[in-house]
Amino acid sequence: MKLLADENLNCIITRDLRNAGHEVISISEDSPGIPDEQVLELANRHGALLLTGDKDFGEMAYRQKLVHHGVTLIRLAGLRTDEKSRILQKVLEMHGDELKKSFTVIAPNQIRIRKPQPSTDH
């Protein structure tokens, strides 16, 4: 799966995802400090699922209904990096196709996947 790791995603998790066979574009490596709008634009350009810990992307993806290929908000504070990596890899393995074009929140004991709402424009 093609993924875009936001700056706040630990580089160890990025490495683990690559080792698991995912194509991962890393903001930390390629474009540190770019604004959130450019992060989302980059994910769209590459057709990548955005992995982030930044709640602002939830606002952009879900409330503002900006176009995206999928935004996954990782809310795993307090867990060790290896635990976060394991949980994220398991979610990608079990729900990969569902995550595409969805806004997803991953918490320690919960996964919420919200599909986009159909447009009400006539």
ZIUR-V242936 format. One record per residue. N is the residue number from 1. RES is the residue in one letter. PHI is phi in radians with two decimals (* if undefined). Layout:
N/RES/PHI
N/RES/PHI
This chain:
1/M/*
2/K/-1.54
3/L/-2.22
4/L/-2.12
5/A/-1.59
6/D/-1.13
7/E/-1.00
8/N/-1.45
9/L/-1.46
10/N/-0.97
11/C/-1.10
12/I/-1.19
13/I/-1.15
14/T/-1.01
15/R/-1.07
16/D/-1.07
17/L/-1.13
18/R/-1.11
19/N/-1.10
20/A/-1.46
21/G/1.76
22/H/-1.46
23/E/-1.52
24/V/-2.08
25/I/-1.64
26/S/-1.95
27/I/-1.10
28/S/-1.01
29/E/-1.43
30/D/-1.76
31/S/-2.59
32/P/-1.05
33/G/1.49
34/I/-1.26
35/P/-1.16
36/D/-0.96
37/E/-1.06
38/Q/-1.28
39/V/-1.08
40/L/-1.11
41/E/-1.08
42/L/-1.12
43/A/-1.05
44/N/-1.11
45/R/-1.03
46/H/-1.64
47/G/1.10
48/A/-1.87
49/L/-1.33
50/L/-1.51
51/L/-1.88
52/T/-2.65
53/G/-1.91
54/D/-1.64
55/K/-1.13
56/D/-1.02
57/F/-1.21
58/G/-1.10
59/E/-1.06
60/M/-1.16
61/A/-1.40
62/Y/-1.66
63/R/-1.43
64/Q/-1.44
65/K/0.97
66/L/-1.21
67/V/-1.13
68/H/-2.72
69/H/-1.63
70/G/2.28
71/V/-2.19
72/T/-2.03
73/L/-1.61
74/I/-1.73
75/R/-2.05
76/L/-2.09
77/A/-1.02
78/G/1.57
79/L/-1.64
80/R/-1.18
81/T/-1.01
82/D/-1.14
83/E/-1.20
84/K/-1.04
85/S/-1.08
86/R/-1.09
87/I/-1.09
88/L/-1.09
89/Q/-1.10
90/K/-1.14
91/V/-1.09
92/L/-1.08
93/E/-1.18
94/M/-1.44
95/H/-2.21
96/G/-0.80
97/D/-1.17
98/E/-1.16
99/L/-1.28
100/K/-1.12
101/K/1.11
102/S/-1.92
103/F/-1.80
104/T/-2.15
105/V/-2.09
106/I/-1.89
107/A/-2.05
108/P/-0.90
109/N/-2.18
110/Q/-2.74
111/I/-2.25
112/R/-2.00
113/I/-2.02
114/R/-1.95
115/K/-1.31
116/P/-1.11
117/Q/-1.39
118/P/-1.07
119/S/-1.16
120/T/-1.76
121/D/-1.21
122/H/-1.88
